[in-house]
Amino acid sequence: MSRPAPPPSRGPASVSEEPGPAPTAAFGPPPAPALGDFFVCDIVAAIPKDDMATMEHPVFSLSTRPDRRVLGYEHKGISVQITPSVKGLATIHDKDVLIYCISQLVAALNAGRPTARTLELTAHDLLLATNRETSGDSYRRLRDAFERLSGTRIITNIPTAEITTTAGFGLLESWEIVRRTRTGRMVSVSVTLSDWLYRAVLSKSVLTLSRDYFTLRKPLERRVYELARKHCGRQPRWQISMAVLCAKSGSASPLRVFRKMIRDMAAADLLPDYSLEVIEGDLVRITPRAAVIDPGDGPALPAEALEEARAVAPGWDVYALEADWRRYWVTTGRPRLRSPARAFVAYCAKRASK
């Protein structure tokens, strides 16, 4: 059955984000609006986005082996229980699939395009966007990730309209290999997000991640970066006790082992955008690096510049290009620009030509 092409862009519609602490209502599973049957993931270089609910709570396993524990977590009246399938709990690396889908949906919303809970994506594009190899083994691991994401179940109490309910749902509602090569390798995949995750996107309960997030190989590094991005944002610092950080990370290691891992992480200093140090009192202090660039930093751009950028870089996420351009402007010494709009469009044209 043939699928129609995605509709054309109807102009920018800003999707804002607010760093730092935020409500956890994104865990609610209300029905998603009917906005079409499916959404095609075809936006090149979409800015990585993550939902704030799973950044706040330890939903994903940090184990590199099949983890079949039933996990429980309570924080400020919110309880979360995560139950694995026979394949084990979804891991922090499996979460790459969700981040890719969220990124594509937010980029589409910014461009004024309609979205849907069911997404059709190209496996090769997903692997490249999340810094993975494109070998046959990578496609097999990707299929395992789909199975763990759809099999892992979450039960949580959700305050909605001053009424607390208890609901259960999965990280992915379903997935399907739409097209394969002659050798059996998946090409096109259809995934249906859970209601609560799709609602998080529509309600703008998302934060931007560094592209270097996908270069972090150790699960605890990814989890600590998520917590730093969620709680510290671009504030001067964020401080937390070692014991609370251990609980919020979801680590299964004893506190003494966790403490050593955090000290080793601080010494390696690999976290994107943030530096980490262990200070007196068994506390951990996280500070943004000077290189963190605010999305609004730099010259103002008129809406026409974004439209011109879409024309010279079709298929690209112009908001991702704008963020990269601003970062380039800062790192090159903040030069004075006679025409920021022309400079930005020229930058986009050069990036697209490569």
MARBATOR-63221 format. One line per field, with one value per residue: residue number from 1; x negated, y negated, z negated of N, C-alpha, C in turn. Coordinates in pm, whole numbers. Layout:
% MARBATOR-63221
num = c(NUM	...)
n_X = c(X	...)
n_Y = c(Y	...)
n_Z = c(Z	...)
ca_X = c(X	...)
ca_Y = c(Y	...)
ca_Z = c(Z	...)
c_X = c(X	...)
c_Y = c(Y	...)
c_Z = c(Z	...)
END
This chain:
% MARBATOR-63221
num = c(1	2	3	4	5	6	7	8	9	10	11	12	13	14	15	16	17	18	19	20	21	22	23	24	25	26	27	28	29	30	31	32	33	34	35	36	37	38	39	40	41	42	43	44	45	46	47	48	49	50	51	52	53	54	55	56	57	58	59	60	61	62	63	64	65	66	67	68	69	70	71	72	73	74	75	76	77	78	79	80	81	82	83	84	85	86	87	88	89	90	91	92	93	94	95	96	97	98	99	100	101	102	103	104	105	106	107	108	109	110	111	112	113	114	115	116	117	118	119	120	121	122	123	124	125	126	127	128	129	130	131	132	133	134	135	136	137	138	139	140	141	142	143	144	145	146	147	148	149	150	151	152	153	154	155	156	157	158	159	160	161	162	163	164	165	166	167	168	169	170	171	172	173	174	175	176	177	178	179	180	181	182	183	184	185	186	187	188	189	190	191	192	193	194	195	196	197	198	199	200	201	202	203	204	205	206	207	208	209	210	211	212	213	214	215	216	217	218	219	220	221	222	223	224	225	226	227	228	229	230	231	232	233	234	235	236	237	238	239	240	241	242	243	244	245	246	247	248	249	250	251	252	253	254	255	256	257	258	259	260	261	262	263	264	265	266	267	268	269	270	271	272	273	274	275	276	277	278	279	280	281	282	283	284	285	286	287	288	289	290	291	292	293	294	295	296	297	298	299	300	301	302	303	304	305	306	307	308	309	310	311	312	313	314	315	316	317	318	319	320	321	322	323	324	325	326	327	328	329	330	331	332	333	334	335	336	337	338	339	340	341	342	343	344	345	346	347	348	349	350	351	352	353	354)
n_X = c(-85	-71	-215	-122	-304	-479	-311	-362	-571	-420	-513	-694	-639	-685	-833	-879	-1117	-1197	-1460	-1569	-1394	-1075	-721	-581	-380	-388	-382	-126	140	332	574	445	468	647	451	391	290	22	-323	-597	-937	-1158	-1323	-1619	-1903	-1773	-1732	-1849	-1611	-1461	-1221	-1097	-991	-1101	-1359	-1360	-1279	-1395	-1358	-1472	-1685	-2022	-2185	-2405	-2348	-2080	-1816	-1599	-1463	-1197	-1135	-1108	-1017	-996	-904	-843	-566	-501	-484	-655	-649	-832	-808	-964	-977	-1007	-1237	-1375	-1432	-1383	-1667	-1900	-2032	-1853	-1673	-1749	-1599	-1351	-1430	-1512	-1267	-1116	-1268	-1229	-952	-926	-1076	-911	-678	-779	-814	-558	-424	-182	-151	-174	-99	-195	-487	-681	-995	-1333	-1557	-1834	-1882	-1813	-2011	-2244	-2190	-2199	-2457	-2552	-2687	-2635	-2622	-2529	-2490	-2421	-2166	-2033	-2055	-1905	-1650	-1614	-1602	-1358	-1186	-1230	-1152	-878	-792	-845	-673	-500	-376	-212	-116	83	132	404	595	650	718	607	494	427	230	137	-109	-298	-636	-673	-397	-357	-538	-663	-818	-831	-950	-1199	-1537	-1665	-1829	-1714	-1752	-1626	-1463	-1263	-1073	-789	-666	-464	-409	-363	-70	-129	-391	-368	-196	-366	-535	-356	-277	-502	-685	-972	-1331	-1631	-1904	-2262	-2439	-2652	-2572	-2513	-2762	-2844	-2928	-2902	-2640	-2578	-2698	-2537	-2296	-2355	-2418	-2163	-2022	-2168	-2115	-1839	-1797	-1993	-2023	-2085	-2158	-2372	-2482	-2426	-2354	-2377	-2317	-2525	-2389	-2121	-2155	-2234	-1996	-1820	-1940	-1891	-2069	-2187	-2398	-2582	-2609	-2876	-3016	-2891	-2969	-3243	-3230	-3120	-3323	-3525	-3404	-3400	-3672	-3735	-3591	-3401	-3143	-2910	-2875	-2863	-3043	-3161	-3197	-3310	-3240	-3306	-3127	-3006	-2884	-2770	-2858	-2741	-2823	-2753	-2941	-3149	-3112	-2849	-2587	-2334	-2014	-1907	-2121	-2320	-2292	-1973	-1727	-1515	-1185	-1174	-1429	-1445	-1264	-1396	-1616	-1502	-1448	-1702	-1810	-1657	-1462	-1615	-1640	-1573	-1593	-1779	-1997	-2011	-2082	-2335	-2462	-2463	-2624	-2863	-2908	-2961	-3190	-3373	-3444	-3239	-3186	-3117	-2827	-2717	-2482	-2300	-2099	-2158	-2408	-2339	-2170	-2354	-2528	-2359	-2314	-2570	-2612	-2411	-2498	-2703)
n_Y = c(120	-211	-508	-844	-1144	-1359	-1657	-1994	-2251	-2497	-2731	-2884	-2785	-2858	-2642	-2645	-2610	-2547	-2560	-2378	-2287	-2129	-2057	-1724	-1632	-1520	-1248	-1163	-980	-1092	-1082	-1112	-1384	-1367	-1391	-1304	-1007	-914	-1014	-1121	-1075	-1292	-1506	-1663	-1664	-1735	-1906	-1747	-1636	-1581	-1430	-1585	-1439	-1173	-1249	-1346	-1130	-801	-597	-428	-143	-116	88	298	549	793	678	771	683	561	232	-29	-360	-654	-991	-1294	-1241	-1127	-817	-559	-265	-27	230	507	673	1011	973	796	481	164	-13	-285	-337	-238	-440	-623	-587	-699	-963	-1040	-1028	-1220	-1447	-1475	-1522	-1764	-1937	-1934	-2052	-2307	-2389	-2416	-2195	-1926	-1663	-1322	-1038	-799	-718	-706	-592	-594	-339	-355	-632	-689	-547	-684	-944	-906	-847	-585	-276	-141	127	476	591	369	309	531	491	263	357	516	310	187	392	410	151	150	356	293	183	-81	-189	-441	-698	-975	-1310	-1478	-1748	-1796	-1548	-1237	-963	-618	-477	-262	-208	-174	-229	-239	-209	-39	127	174	341	202	220	421	513	731	902	914	708	440	155	-54	-163	-155	-321	-353	-595	-611	-747	-929	-1013	-1134	-1341	-1485	-1598	-1761	-1936	-2076	-1987	-1943	-1929	-2064	-1863	-1825	-1757	-1595	-1420	-1166	-1059	-969	-679	-529	-420	-551	-799	-916	-928	-1099	-1329	-1386	-1449	-1671	-1849	-1874	-1971	-2163	-2316	-2626	-2756	-2900	-2690	-2351	-2161	-1856	-1585	-1293	-1054	-1110	-1167	-917	-773	-915	-870	-607	-404	-76	-16	23	-247	-316	-217	-357	-614	-608	-576	-820	-993	-908	-981	-1258	-1307	-1223	-1404	-1427	-1502	-1659	-2011	-2048	-2060	-1850	-1803	-1659	-1756	-1878	-1718	-1508	-1579	-1661	-1882	-2049	-2232	-2459	-2469	-2725	-2721	-2671	-2770	-3006	-2963	-3203	-3370	-3608	-3781	-3922	-3757	-3798	-3668	-3617	-3536	-3275	-3152	-3185	-3031	-2777	-2747	-2735	-2522	-2267	-2028	-2033	-2098	-2409	-2537	-2390	-2447	-2720	-2723	-2602	-2791	-3018	-2922	-2892	-3160	-3267	-3120	-3209	-3455	-3645	-3823	-4144	-4182	-4295	-4226	-4014	-3834	-3770	-3654	-3431	-3285	-3230	-3067	-2847	-2758	-2676	-2467	-2289	-2224	-2052)
n_Z = c(0	96	-48	-112	-20	-256	-377	-249	-399	-617	-712	-988	-1328	-1645	-1885	-2210	-2483	-2823	-3031	-3324	-3635	-3593	-3554	-3597	-3439	-3191	-3202	-3185	-3021	-2815	-2546	-2214	-1982	-1669	-1412	-1165	-985	-989	-1031	-844	-894	-788	-816	-788	-998	-1240	-1550	-1842	-2075	-2394	-2613	-2909	-3120	-3129	-3158	-3411	-3577	-3668	-3429	-3240	-3202	-3320	-3270	-3079	-3013	-2972	-3163	-3396	-3617	-3824	-3856	-4097	-4192	-4385	-4429	-4571	-4601	-4358	-4210	-4038	-3854	-3681	-3456	-3308	-2983	-2853	-2714	-2864	-3044	-2883	-2769	-2842	-2609	-2423	-2431	-2243	-2013	-2078	-2128	-1873	-1737	-1881	-1824	-1547	-1538	-1686	-1524	-1299	-1403	-1458	-1198	-1116	-1023	-1003	-1247	-1377	-1589	-1493	-1330	-1036	-967	-841	-887	-849	-854	-1118	-1258	-1175	-1271	-1543	-1596	-1540	-1414	-1083	-1035	-979	-1230	-1380	-1285	-1380	-1657	-1673	-1616	-1844	-2030	-1962	-2040	-2318	-2397	-2329	-2487	-2755	-3040	-3208	-3517	-3683	-3916	-3840	-3874	-3756	-3662	-3933	-4021	-4120	-3948	-3855	-3608	-3337	-3082	-2773	-2653	-2380	-2168	-1950	-1682	-1348	-1081	-778	-530	-375	-276	-15	-151	-396	-573	-767	-627	-606	-881	-1088	-1368	-1656	-1887	-2243	-2406	-2616	-2563	-2315	-2383	-2548	-2358	-2211	-2412	-2453	-2641	-2640	-2605	-2463	-2358	-2366	-2065	-2106	-2294	-2196	-2163	-2403	-2563	-2800	-3005	-3254	-3222	-3025	-3164	-3382	-3241	-3132	-3370	-3453	-3243	-3269	-3536	-3588	-3355	-3219	-3445	-3702	-3858	-3975	-4255	-4433	-4659	-4693	-4749	-4677	-4406	-4319	-4356	-4183	-3941	-3888	-3918	-3986	-4144	-4455	-4696	-4758	-4537	-4334	-4406	-4346	-4067	-3993	-4074	-3900	-3662	-3691	-3682	-3422	-3269	-3050	-2993	-2779	-2756	-3036	-3345	-3609	-3956	-4263	-4586	-4922	-5187	-5067	-4827	-4495	-4245	-3965	-3681	-3419	-3118	-2972	-2704	-2645	-2449	-2438	-2284	-2187	-2158	-1991	-1666	-1573	-1375	-1097	-1018	-748	-682	-775	-605	-360	-417	-427	-159	-37	-165	-141	-317	-544	-898	-981	-1222	-1359	-1198	-1247	-1520	-1504	-1344	-1511	-1716	-1575	-1513	-1767	-1847	-1662	-1744	-1764	-1536	-1380	-1189	-880	-749	-906	-824	-553	-594	-746	-569	-366	-507	-555	-293	-224	-409	-325	-72	-118)
ca_X = c(0	-158	-189	-136	-420	-447	-263	-464	-578	-327	-571	-743	-559	-788	-815	-974	-1159	-1237	-1551	-1552	-1285	-947	-622	-593	-252	-407	-361	16	172	458	579	382	558	639	383	344	261	-118	-415	-721	-1059	-1241	-1386	-1763	-1975	-1683	-1799	-1810	-1519	-1424	-1106	-1141	-944	-1198	-1483	-1341	-1261	-1478	-1271	-1550	-1789	-2159	-2260	-2441	-2301	-1935	-1777	-1461	-1413	-1084	-1191	-1014	-1077	-901	-963	-747	-430	-488	-543	-671	-690	-869	-808	-1025	-927	-1104	-1360	-1439	-1393	-1441	-1791	-1925	-2071	-1729	-1603	-1786	-1487	-1251	-1487	-1507	-1127	-1079	-1338	-1162	-820	-941	-1118	-793	-592	-843	-795	-416	-372	-101	-223	-89	-165	-262	-593	-755	-1133	-1433	-1648	-1969	-1887	-1812	-2144	-2340	-2158	-2232	-2600	-2571	-2734	-2527	-2650	-2417	-2469	-2353	-2025	-1979	-2042	-1795	-1526	-1604	-1560	-1214	-1115	-1236	-1072	-736	-760	-856	-548	-512	-256	-240	-2	72	229	461	713	665	760	494	531	316	242	25	-130	-428	-721	-624	-272	-378	-636	-647	-912	-749	-1022	-1328	-1618	-1661	-1903	-1637	-1783	-1515	-1486	-1163	-1011	-678	-653	-357	-447	-259	4	-191	-509	-321	-143	-481	-581	-258	-271	-633	-761	-1095	-1452	-1734	-2025	-2381	-2460	-2755	-2510	-2520	-2899	-2865	-2906	-2867	-2502	-2569	-2732	-2417	-2194	-2396	-2401	-2019	-1985	-2231	-2041	-1705	-1794	-2084	-1996	-2190	-2179	-2516	-2526	-2328	-2423	-2293	-2392	-2562	-2285	-2004	-2193	-2232	-1856	-1760	-2000	-1842	-2180	-2170	-2523	-2586	-2649	-3022	-3058	-2839	-3053	-3368	-3199	-3102	-3456	-3593	-3339	-3447	-3812	-3739	-3539	-3353	-3004	-2891	-2814	-2867	-3153	-3112	-3299	-3267	-3286	-3295	-2991	-2954	-2796	-2813	-2825	-2744	-2831	-2759	-3067	-3138	-3080	-2706	-2535	-2190	-1955	-1879	-2243	-2363	-2209	-1833	-1698	-1374	-1119	-1205	-1557	-1418	-1201	-1501	-1700	-1432	-1457	-1837	-1845	-1532	-1472	-1693	-1575	-1636	-1621	-1907	-2098	-2025	-2158	-2474	-2517	-2489	-2740	-2977	-2930	-3023	-3325	-3463	-3474	-3124	-3216	-3006	-2769	-2637	-2350	-2292	-2012	-2233	-2513	-2276	-2126	-2474	-2575	-2270	-2340	-2699	-2592	-2329	-2576	-2794)
ca_Y = c(0	-328	-611	-977	-1223	-1453	-1785	-2097	-2339	-2608	-2844	-2850	-2802	-2835	-2551	-2694	-2518	-2618	-2476	-2374	-2203	-2143	-1961	-1589	-1594	-1451	-1106	-1132	-918	-1131	-1047	-1208	-1438	-1306	-1485	-1234	-867	-892	-1124	-1072	-1136	-1326	-1635	-1640	-1733	-1789	-1926	-1642	-1677	-1475	-1470	-1618	-1341	-1065	-1308	-1366	-1005	-691	-502	-337	-66	-153	212	336	686	798	639	816	638	469	116	-122	-489	-750	-1123	-1402	-1195	-1058	-683	-501	-125	13	376	547	788	1120	921	708	341	73	-71	-426	-343	-221	-568	-696	-578	-797	-1096	-1066	-1055	-1348	-1552	-1492	-1582	-1904	-2011	-1949	-2152	-2436	-2423	-2429	-2075	-1838	-1546	-1212	-947	-694	-776	-618	-638	-513	-286	-405	-770	-685	-503	-792	-1057	-873	-815	-439	-213	-93	268	566	609	249	323	631	428	168	434	551	189	173	493	372	30	183	453	232	121	-177	-219	-559	-782	-1098	-1414	-1546	-1826	-1778	-1410	-1146	-832	-528	-431	-184	-228	-131	-333	-239	-133	69	101	265	326	180	259	486	541	873	978	916	593	344	27	-148	-113	-235	-310	-433	-639	-608	-872	-1024	-1070	-1226	-1458	-1564	-1677	-1864	-2034	-2141	-1940	-1886	-2010	-2036	-1793	-1842	-1650	-1506	-1321	-1034	-1008	-911	-535	-471	-455	-647	-931	-968	-959	-1217	-1444	-1416	-1516	-1804	-1933	-1897	-2045	-2278	-2402	-2727	-2823	-2901	-2561	-2264	-2082	-1745	-1489	-1172	-953	-1146	-1150	-772	-732	-977	-813	-471	-310	40	5	-27	-387	-330	-193	-471	-729	-596	-599	-963	-1054	-877	-1063	-1395	-1313	-1209	-1532	-1403	-1543	-1777	-2133	-2060	-2002	-1785	-1788	-1609	-1854	-1839	-1687	-1405	-1648	-1671	-2012	-2049	-2370	-2471	-2517	-2855	-2702	-2652	-2887	-3023	-2965	-3339	-3450	-3649	-3878	-3888	-3716	-3813	-3544	-3595	-3465	-3133	-3106	-3174	-2917	-2656	-2737	-2697	-2396	-2190	-1905	-2056	-2166	-2542	-2575	-2327	-2527	-2847	-2698	-2580	-2919	-3103	-2867	-2928	-3304	-3291	-3062	-3284	-3584	-3735	-3932	-4233	-4141	-4399	-4168	-3881	-3745	-3719	-3565	-3306	-3211	-3179	-2954	-2734	-2709	-2606	-2341	-2200	-2179	-1945)
ca_Z = c(0	104	-146	-50	-60	-363	-327	-248	-516	-614	-784	-1120	-1448	-1746	-1997	-2309	-2587	-2942	-3106	-3468	-3684	-3523	-3603	-3546	-3381	-3064	-3220	-3168	-2893	-2753	-2404	-2123	-1881	-1537	-1324	-1047	-1012	-1022	-1006	-783	-947	-672	-842	-802	-1105	-1343	-1679	-1938	-2180	-2488	-2695	-3044	-3217	-3145	-3206	-3555	-3650	-3616	-3359	-3156	-3269	-3290	-3252	-2942	-2997	-2991	-3298	-3413	-3746	-3830	-3924	-4160	-4227	-4439	-4447	-4592	-4579	-4229	-4210	-3906	-3851	-3545	-3446	-3180	-2908	-2859	-2655	-2960	-3046	-2783	-2821	-2810	-2467	-2347	-2432	-2121	-1918	-2119	-2108	-1729	-1700	-1940	-1749	-1418	-1560	-1725	-1404	-1214	-1466	-1435	-1057	-1088	-957	-1088	-1299	-1421	-1683	-1416	-1249	-947	-965	-773	-989	-823	-902	-1265	-1304	-1153	-1357	-1682	-1602	-1543	-1290	-997	-1003	-1000	-1373	-1430	-1253	-1472	-1788	-1663	-1631	-1986	-2101	-1939	-2119	-2460	-2417	-2324	-2593	-2888	-3082	-3316	-3596	-3763	-3957	-3763	-3911	-3640	-3700	-4077	-4048	-4105	-3894	-3830	-3470	-3283	-2939	-2725	-2598	-2241	-2158	-1854	-1577	-1234	-971	-660	-408	-395	-158	22	-253	-519	-658	-769	-560	-656	-1003	-1140	-1513	-1716	-2020	-2345	-2418	-2707	-2501	-2210	-2452	-2594	-2244	-2179	-2521	-2458	-2758	-2584	-2615	-2363	-2401	-2285	-1967	-2160	-2384	-2134	-2169	-2536	-2554	-2928	-3040	-3364	-3169	-2959	-3264	-3457	-3151	-3129	-3495	-3451	-3147	-3322	-3662	-3587	-3240	-3205	-3573	-3736	-3909	-4037	-4357	-4478	-4739	-4621	-4769	-4597	-4266	-4292	-4343	-4065	-3819	-3865	-3925	-4074	-4217	-4593	-4700	-4755	-4399	-4258	-4440	-4268	-3926	-3976	-4083	-3774	-3559	-3709	-3637	-3276	-3220	-2913	-2974	-2694	-2809	-3181	-3422	-3729	-4060	-4394	-4683	-5063	-5231	-4978	-4734	-4356	-4188	-3818	-3634	-3272	-3060	-2906	-2562	-2625	-2378	-2448	-2150	-2143	-2155	-1858	-1595	-1548	-1237	-1060	-975	-607	-672	-792	-482	-259	-454	-384	-13	5	-232	-153	-395	-666	-1009	-981	-1359	-1389	-1128	-1317	-1643	-1464	-1296	-1628	-1785	-1491	-1528	-1898	-1852	-1572	-1802	-1755	-1443	-1344	-1061	-816	-721	-967	-747	-437	-644	-788	-450	-300	-590	-529	-158	-226	-479	-243	45	-159)
c_X = c(-88	-117	-209	-258	-382	-403	-371	-459	-481	-381	-607	-639	-646	-744	-920	-1011	-1208	-1330	-1521	-1431	-1154	-850	-636	-465	-268	-388	-214	47	306	458	518	483	541	579	330	305	116	-200	-545	-840	-1153	-1311	-1534	-1817	-1883	-1759	-1755	-1725	-1484	-1307	-1150	-1099	-1047	-1338	-1479	-1343	-1344	-1394	-1351	-1660	-1928	-2247	-2291	-2403	-2150	-1897	-1629	-1406	-1284	-1129	-1080	-1086	-968	-971	-853	-604	-405	-556	-546	-716	-714	-884	-865	-944	-1030	-1237	-1438	-1387	-1453	-1560	-1804	-1970	-1949	-1654	-1638	-1673	-1383	-1303	-1482	-1365	-1082	-1141	-1270	-1027	-830	-985	-999	-697	-648	-822	-648	-356	-285	-182	-123	-169	-240	-361	-653	-896	-1220	-1537	-1789	-1984	-1891	-1950	-2248	-2316	-2197	-2375	-2627	-2625	-2614	-2555	-2524	-2385	-2396	-2204	-1959	-1958	-1927	-1662	-1507	-1556	-1409	-1136	-1116	-1149	-923	-696	-765	-728	-571	-376	-291	-111	-21	175	276	590	752	719	642	545	406	334	118	14	-270	-507	-695	-496	-289	-488	-618	-755	-831	-817	-1157	-1406	-1606	-1732	-1830	-1662	-1669	-1556	-1392	-1091	-899	-668	-537	-396	-331	-192	-70	-314	-469	-266	-257	-534	-485	-250	-405	-713	-888	-1210	-1550	-1852	-2142	-2391	-2564	-2700	-2526	-2662	-2931	-2831	-2861	-2726	-2492	-2605	-2610	-2312	-2230	-2385	-2253	-1978	-2044	-2153	-1904	-1706	-1882	-2050	-2111	-2200	-2328	-2566	-2405	-2403	-2327	-2378	-2419	-2451	-2161	-2033	-2190	-2089	-1794	-1816	-1942	-1952	-2150	-2294	-2510	-2643	-2800	-3076	-3013	-2927	-3184	-3342	-3182	-3237	-3535	-3534	-3387	-3590	-3821	-3686	-3490	-3211	-2995	-2827	-2827	-2994	-3100	-3225	-3234	-3326	-3259	-3149	-2925	-2850	-2856	-2766	-2843	-2732	-2831	-2895	-3043	-3092	-2931	-2647	-2384	-2131	-1928	-2002	-2279	-2266	-2066	-1813	-1550	-1317	-1152	-1335	-1537	-1352	-1304	-1592	-1635	-1444	-1594	-1881	-1719	-1554	-1550	-1605	-1641	-1666	-1751	-2020	-2120	-2107	-2306	-2540	-2550	-2611	-2868	-3011	-3001	-3167	-3423	-3483	-3363	-3151	-3094	-2958	-2686	-2496	-2345	-2207	-2085	-2342	-2456	-2233	-2245	-2531	-2491	-2295	-2469	-2686	-2514	-2406	-2671	-2721)
c_Y = c(-124	-432	-746	-1048	-1319	-1587	-1889	-2182	-2455	-2726	-2806	-2873	-2764	-2735	-2588	-2584	-2601	-2530	-2480	-2290	-2232	-2040	-1828	-1541	-1520	-1301	-1068	-1074	-960	-1096	-1155	-1260	-1370	-1406	-1416	-1093	-843	-1014	-1064	-1148	-1165	-1459	-1613	-1723	-1801	-1800	-1815	-1699	-1556	-1523	-1484	-1514	-1230	-1119	-1323	-1235	-893	-580	-395	-268	-115	-29	236	481	687	777	671	783	557	351	30	-248	-581	-882	-1227	-1360	-1124	-922	-628	-356	-84	164	418	653	901	1078	832	566	265	2	-218	-441	-319	-353	-653	-697	-685	-939	-1134	-1103	-1190	-1462	-1581	-1561	-1729	-1989	-2033	-2053	-2292	-2484	-2437	-2310	-1994	-1716	-1438	-1122	-836	-759	-669	-673	-541	-470	-342	-548	-776	-648	-614	-907	-1032	-820	-665	-391	-164	50	352	587	489	255	427	571	326	240	476	431	168	270	457	249	61	277	396	156	32	-192	-336	-630	-921	-1199	-1487	-1615	-1800	-1641	-1319	-1010	-746	-470	-354	-204	-182	-247	-350	-158	-15	29	208	237	319	233	317	491	689	960	981	798	491	215	-78	-85	-209	-213	-399	-466	-625	-744	-974	-1089	-1170	-1353	-1547	-1652	-1791	-1973	-2103	-2104	-1869	-1983	-1969	-1964	-1834	-1728	-1550	-1406	-1181	-978	-946	-763	-472	-515	-560	-787	-995	-1012	-1084	-1342	-1484	-1495	-1656	-1898	-1970	-1992	-2169	-2373	-2496	-2813	-2818	-2767	-2482	-2172	-1978	-1650	-1362	-1067	-983	-1130	-1002	-725	-787	-919	-676	-368	-198	66	-42	-169	-403	-309	-310	-594	-726	-624	-749	-1035	-1029	-961	-1207	-1410	-1306	-1335	-1522	-1454	-1663	-1891	-2152	-1999	-1955	-1775	-1738	-1702	-1803	-1819	-1580	-1462	-1649	-1807	-2004	-2193	-2372	-2521	-2651	-2841	-2680	-2780	-2892	-3031	-3105	-3427	-3486	-3745	-3828	-3853	-3737	-3680	-3513	-3517	-3315	-3076	-3090	-3056	-2786	-2637	-2689	-2565	-2313	-2060	-1919	-2122	-2303	-2589	-2511	-2406	-2660	-2831	-2678	-2710	-3011	-3054	-2902	-3076	-3336	-3242	-3133	-3428	-3688	-3853	-4018	-4197	-4256	-4351	-4027	-3784	-3685	-3622	-3430	-3223	-3153	-3059	-2829	-2674	-2629	-2470	-2241	-2145	-2066	-1815)
c_Z = c(0	1	-82	-101	-170	-307	-333	-374	-501	-695	-924	-1228	-1564	-1851	-2099	-2407	-2704	-3022	-3254	-3504	-3613	-3575	-3534	-3480	-3250	-3077	-3200	-3033	-2833	-2606	-2317	-2022	-1747	-1440	-1199	-1085	-1052	-983	-952	-840	-831	-691	-873	-917	-1204	-1475	-1775	-2051	-2266	-2571	-2841	-3147	-3238	-3176	-3358	-3632	-3586	-3554	-3286	-3235	-3225	-3267	-3105	-2913	-3018	-3138	-3315	-3552	-3727	-3916	-3983	-4203	-4277	-4464	-4456	-4556	-4448	-4242	-4069	-3922	-3707	-3542	-3310	-3108	-2922	-2798	-2752	-2951	-2928	-2845	-2780	-2666	-2376	-2334	-2309	-2020	-1951	-2098	-1960	-1687	-1754	-1861	-1617	-1435	-1597	-1606	-1311	-1271	-1446	-1291	-1020	-1018	-1052	-1130	-1338	-1514	-1611	-1320	-1160	-933	-887	-874	-973	-875	-1054	-1319	-1287	-1250	-1501	-1696	-1615	-1409	-1211	-949	-1026	-1146	-1434	-1402	-1345	-1610	-1788	-1677	-1776	-2068	-2084	-2029	-2267	-2488	-2417	-2436	-2733	-2921	-3204	-3384	-3687	-3803	-3898	-3813	-3785	-3682	-3846	-4114	-4020	-4059	-3882	-3690	-3429	-3133	-2902	-2668	-2449	-2238	-2062	-1756	-1469	-1131	-842	-534	-444	-264	-125	-81	-387	-610	-650	-700	-619	-774	-1043	-1290	-1558	-1859	-2116	-2354	-2503	-2645	-2392	-2272	-2503	-2482	-2216	-2286	-2543	-2583	-2713	-2608	-2506	-2426	-2312	-2185	-2016	-2260	-2328	-2129	-2305	-2531	-2685	-2967	-3150	-3317	-3102	-3061	-3344	-3369	-3144	-3253	-3502	-3360	-3201	-3441	-3662	-3473	-3218	-3331	-3608	-3785	-3959	-4131	-4412	-4561	-4658	-4630	-4682	-4448	-4228	-4270	-4214	-3936	-3785	-3869	-4024	-4158	-4361	-4593	-4692	-4613	-4311	-4281	-4359	-4121	-3899	-3983	-3955	-3660	-3568	-3658	-3485	-3208	-3075	-2889	-2881	-2775	-2960	-3239	-3556	-3829	-4188	-4499	-4825	-5102	-5147	-4883	-4594	-4304	-4037	-3771	-3482	-3228	-2991	-2762	-2536	-2566	-2393	-2309	-2098	-2134	-2012	-1792	-1575	-1401	-1209	-1013	-829	-589	-687	-668	-370	-288	-412	-233	31	-59	-252	-229	-524	-772	-1023	-1123	-1408	-1323	-1198	-1445	-1611	-1418	-1412	-1705	-1708	-1507	-1659	-1899	-1760	-1620	-1792	-1659	-1413	-1204	-1005	-789	-780	-885	-628	-482	-684	-668	-375	-375	-562	-392	-153	-295	-392	-124	11	-184)
END
